[in-house]
Structures are given as structure tokens and as C-alpha cells.
């Protein structure tokens, strides 16, 4: 009976004969025995395979190298060793795919930098096996959260002629032969007949769907051609952008809080072994941190009040907090400490926020909200959207924005517009928070950063 | 109590007072009564709202235009009209967002071409409300199928220096200032320091994850810069590419068949009203067709046998079927008719298939398989992968392929390689099959085709 290792751990199979196929993670040989640390990747825990010299093939088995693919037939028995409750006593071991001595993933410590260079092999290590399983389960949790609540999943376009919110540098997409260009470019000859690039957001198109389905979300790749080499920036990453009609800023915060707690709890419940490993070896106290979030109360406070608290704080700031201005990382940290938990900072100065945000009656602020989470910083950013046609148009003119190609977006306010809100969450930021891994390059299978596009 | 229309239809609320927010799809006024065909997009069916001249605001309500956003307070009552079991007797109706008379989505027949031009409004029509709900639910069914079975969802990169299987024309991605280029391009100055483009497949990277997790799938956007203006081609579309280690061609067909039946059944079960509409107005017999698939047996037959059947058929072909060659649409149709159901055509001539497919012992064919579905044509294409290092290298040399940037792919055969298989399914092809809508432009929210990149 061919089984996944996960099925063996989940089942009650002591005394049963089974067959498994997978890889040798570590092979320890003794004179009369051998132990194979075996993984087929279907669960985090490895199965120990034991064989002894009563097997006629003992000598051949002894020679099997780390990294090899093997199939094993044997009997599930109680383990007397520590670290596992059951093991597989082999009656037959076959090599399916050999592995040479220069295999880079030998069972020893590797630096994360080295593993990044070997990105195609790193999911075979415990660390990345855990991280990318969490990535998969967290992605599913997001879909499940929204689908169970009747949201429609909208695939917004990646190639676009809009620069979205104007928030990010765009990559250009073209089929023109670059080596034959001279001076002014004739875009009528390009694939789409105009200049296009990779989307920095799906929000604007998302709003069009919210005006038909009430509750929608996007979950897809997003691009920024920013030349920043930090631990938290990648030029290709995944974003979730829910958009909800008939929802105001308070309602939006309810959704953000509920969703985040759901995802965190789902990962804790469905990646127990992975999270235990990450808690032990990557971020001590990780599971506690996440459980605290699930049980915490999210504070809601105005930006102005935040600045007041920061100004009154007995702290020597690197960046002086100012009314009307953005806040720095040091301020974010102080504020979540101050309130001892996640904080929604709302009603931001309009001049530092995007054109589509709802203008508050005070004439100075917009109904925007950033969620600050202890140990993660800003995890989500959202707003109520400006639903008033005249106010939106006036703001766009004030900012010298072109209406070219955005007429449809403005028209949403004309054709049965309504109050509505949405937010964006960078998926990798969430993963950094969930796994304790502190570099975005280590939560993306094949990260893209300036001058780096391997695989 | 504010409720979604879906909650009202799902609940038992007769006699209860509720509040709803949504849009006027149609407004019929009589002297003493008015009927509003009301949708909030949370379910396919509309709620009928009735109001009468006992309301002091009767005259104002009578003036509400099609397309307007409104909020309604009222009591759920049994409906005496036909077409619905309950309706909402209004006590208060407020306009949240007006809509002018030149609103393009008036309740009358619109051509699909017109609706494509108004893509941002078309989800408000019954047809597209149904199609994009099915898209969302089908996407979730795919995630659910794989996650429930322990597959890891892998996000493969979209920007890449590889041309994948060499199967499709690639878009180039750049941050170079095109109007300043002259002659030979210095890619060391480009964002990634080399020439890159948009991925045509995630399979190769997917294989690296299958070698660590055994069972993985991708589900993300894919790009083809092909200048084809057909009903089934878009330059940006979504693909699902599962990859399974320790799985041969027979095992792969088991998975393809099981997955397809699961998705179809899931959509039938979870989009009942949408499917009923599509069955009535788009493709008569759609639900029967899909139920037949769920209950059908998928035939498995060699390519060679298919050609023999075609040659022996008493049919005058436009394209003569030939051993060693691909088959045409007319042949696909004949074969699914012949076997009266879906057909896996396997073991294809190696010269017309990709380099990574497992070479069969006959030296002429590869272990590839295409799934032909009645009414859909080729829905999936897959293969067992060549696991033998020497054979893979020899084939790549034979095809004059460069190993540059593909060393890691070849190395998968060296470092514990094993037999493994995978397939690709174009998501939009599946949607065309599921909805009966015959143009790919009508199953993608904002389709991208040559010279067309609106929104």
C-alpha cells in the first residue's frame, strides 16, 4: 500500500506493511543498523527508516547518499528512539534517483545567503519547507475567509495602461525590438498600440467589481520597479485587495481585524509542526505573539491623536513627529507598545494620501486607515473611497492628474455610486509576520529584486 | 437589521423588518404602486421591492432611476407575483447614489461587443454577473481540491529570464528609457541587469517544488505575446499547473479526471442560479452536458490509435490526419464523438512535443497526454517528465537548446531525481466550457488582446 508520510503519521498503522517514496534527508550508518531520515514533503515531520544487516541488500542500502530519491517497503513499528513515536522497519529499499557527493544540501548548517543562491533546492531544508508550506496554507486561508463570506474573487489585469494610484514606479511591457528603436517611440507599433506596464495595484478595477457584487477581493501578483534593496522590498510580490460597497471606515476596520485574526488562527491550527519549528529556530515566542494577536483588541485612534502622543512621549526621536506628516518606523513601534497591541491609525492628512480617499468634512484629513501590528509594522492600508463625483474630480484636478484612461473610474461615482471602502495587504509582509523570517527574499520562492532575476 | 439579499433568500424572514442596500436594476411604476428589481450582487437572484402611494415619499421614490444605489427599509412578505416567492414591502427608500438617464446599462438587450466596450459596467448585467461569479467559485474549487489533498500552492515568478518551454512569444519587461536607446542594448543598465520577460509557464519552477513537497500546484497569470485574434486566445490569462513527484502518466490521468469532475460538480452545486441562467440563455443543455461529464468514463487511447481511427473514418477531412503529426479541431471533435465522452490521447510523437517530456522506449513517442472534452476541445495538456539526466541533456542538445539559465532544471535530475508528472490547464478554457460563453474576452474581467488594453 503506497502512502504519503502524512497519511502514516495521521493513521493508526502499527504492524501494517506500507510503501513510501521520498528523499533521504540524512543517512546514519552503523555496523549492523542504518537509520534514514526520510521525507516525502507531504508533512513537516520526517519518518525514520530503520534497516539492519539481516537484509541481503544491507551493503547496498548502506551506500545510499543524502538527497537520493528512494522507495521503501516495510512495516510500521513503535519507535524506541527519542523524537518520534513510530518508525518504518524496512524490508526493501530501492534507489529511484541517485545523488552525488557534491549535492549542495548536505545536512549541516547553511547560511540564508547560500540558500538563496540555491533557491531551487532550498524547499528541501526544514526552514524553507516550513516557510513555503505556511505560504500555501495562508494563501488558502485568505481565499477561504472571503469565499465563505460570499466575496467574489476578481482577477484584475496585470498588464495595464494605468499607473494605478501613481504610487509606484512601473515596469514597461513591450514587444518592440529595442535594438531597432531610435528616438521617439511609435507606440502604435507596440503589441497593444500604446505604452503599457505592469500593474502596481488592482484596486481601481476592484472597485468596478464591488459596484456589482458588493463584496470582492483580489489576490494576485503586483509589481514595483523601485530600486530599493531593503529586507522588505521586492519588485514582484502578491497582494490582497478587498473592496466592499456600502461599507464605511468603521466597517472596514471590522473586516480587517476579523480577517487577520482568522488567517493567523488558521495557520496556527493547520501548520502546527511548521510553526513549532519556526518558534524554536527562527523567532522565539512566535506562537505566543500570534496567539496574543488573535486574542487582542485592536485600538482605533486618529492620526492627530497619535502625533500628540508621540510629541508628549519622553523619547529622543530620530525623526520628529509632526502634525500633517507621515510617521516613521520608530513611531509605529512606540504606538503599538503604547496601546499594547495592534492599532488602527485613521483619518490621515490628505496631502500625504492618495487621490481616491474620502475627504473628511474637516477639509484637512481623509478617511484612510493604516493597521500597525506589534512586530510587523504597517500590515494593511485602506480607506473609505471618495464617492462624491465633484469632490473626486476636484481633487484630481488639484493634483494635476490626467483623466485619460481613468474616465471609467470617475464614472463609477456617476452611475449608482455609493459609499465603499477597501484595503490592501502585502502578502509577503503577512508572511514575514507569520514566520518570523525577516527578509522578503526568504518568503518568496524565486524573489525578484534589483539586478536579481534568477530562475 | 442590515442584510445581504443572499441572507434574505437563504433565511426564513417573512414578517421581519430588514434593511438592504444595493442597486436598481429595473424600475416599473404604476399609478398607485411601484416595483423595483433590486440587486446587491451577493446572489444572482434579484429581490423585488414593492412600494405604494400610502408612503408620503411615493412621488420621490417613483422618480428613482435605473442604476441608482438605494437603501430600503421594509418588511419581508410572501410574493403574489410570479417569479419570486418573497418580496420586500418598503416603508422607506433612500437614494444613496443617483444615476443619469444616459446610463449605458439600461434594462434591455445589449450586444456582447457593446458590453466589452463597457467592461467596467458589464458585471451588473445578468450574463456577466453569472460568468464572473462562476469564475470566482471555480477558482476556489481548484484551490479547495488541491489543498484538501495536501498539495502546496506555489507562486512561481512572473518576471523571468527563461523562455519556459519556448512554447510562446514573450513580452519583454524593462525599465530602460526606450526613447533614448540607440542600436545594441546595454542590458546591464536594465532593472535586473539582463533581458527579462513575462513568464509563459511556471512548470519548470513548479518541478523544483514538487521535488521537495511531492504534490504542488500553481495558479497564476501567464502571458503570450502572440498576435492572434481568435475567440480562444488572450495575451494575459490564468493557468493551473500541478506537478506531482512519484507519479507516472497513468497516475496523472487519474488526477486530471478526478480534479475536473470535482470542479464541475462544485460549480454546479454552488452556482445553481447562475448555471440555470446560463443553461437557459447562453447554451441550451449546459447543465446536462456538465452532469454527463461528471458521470462519464474518460477513455485513454494512444495517439497512434487515434490516427488509425481518423484514417479509417468515413469523413472528408479538411486536414488529413497523419501518424507523427498533431491533430486538428475537426479530429478532436470526431474522437470525442467516437468514444462518446472525454478522451485522453497519450504517447504523442516526440517531434511535436516539448523537450522535457519523458521519452518512451520506442524512441518515437513521449509520455504526453492531452485531454479532449466534448464541447471544449483540448482542456489540459500534460506529461510524465524526462527524469533521466542523460536523456534530457541529449534531447536539449538535439534541439540546440541553450543550457544557460536552465542548469538548475537539468540538475533536478541529478540531485535525487524521480519519476514525476504534471499538467497545465488554461483557466479561461475551463470557464468557456463551464459557462457556455464562447469568447475568451467574455470570461476575463478586463481582457488583453492585440491592440486592446483598456482599463
Interface residues (C-beta under 8 A of the other chain):
Chain A: X4 X6 X21 X22 X23 X24 X40 X41 X42 X43 X67 X68 X69 X71 X96 X97 X98 X99 X100 X103 X104 X105 X120 X121 X123 X124 X128 X129 X132 X133 X135 X136 X137 X139 X140 X143 X147 X150 X151 X152 X153 X154 X155 X156 X157 X158 X159 X160 X161 X162 X169 X171 X172 X173 X174 X175 X176 X178 X179 X181 X182 X183 X184 X185 X191 X192 X193 X194 X196 X198 X205 X208 X209 X211 X212 X213 X214 X215 X220 X221 X223 X225 X227 X235 X236 X238 X245 X246 X387 X405 X408 X411 X412 X413 X414 X415 X416 X417 X418 X419 X444 X445 X446 X448 X450 X451 X452 X453 X454 X455
Chain B: X4 X6 X21 X22 X23 X24 X40 X41 X42 X43 X67 X68 X69 X71 X96 X97 X98 X99 X100 X103 X104 X105 X120 X121 X123 X124 X128 X129 X132 X133 X135 X136 X137 X139 X140 X143 X147 X150 X151 X152 X153 X154 X155 X156 X157 X158 X159 X160 X161 X162 X169 X171 X172 X173 X174 X175 X176 X178 X179 X181 X182 X183 X184 X185 X191 X192 X193 X194 X196 X198 X205 X208 X209 X211 X212 X213 X214 X215 X220 X221 X223 X225 X227 X235 X236 X238 X245 X246 X387 X405 X408 X411 X412 X413 X414 X415 X416 X417 X418 X419 X444 X445 X446 X448 X450 X451 X452 X453 X454 X455
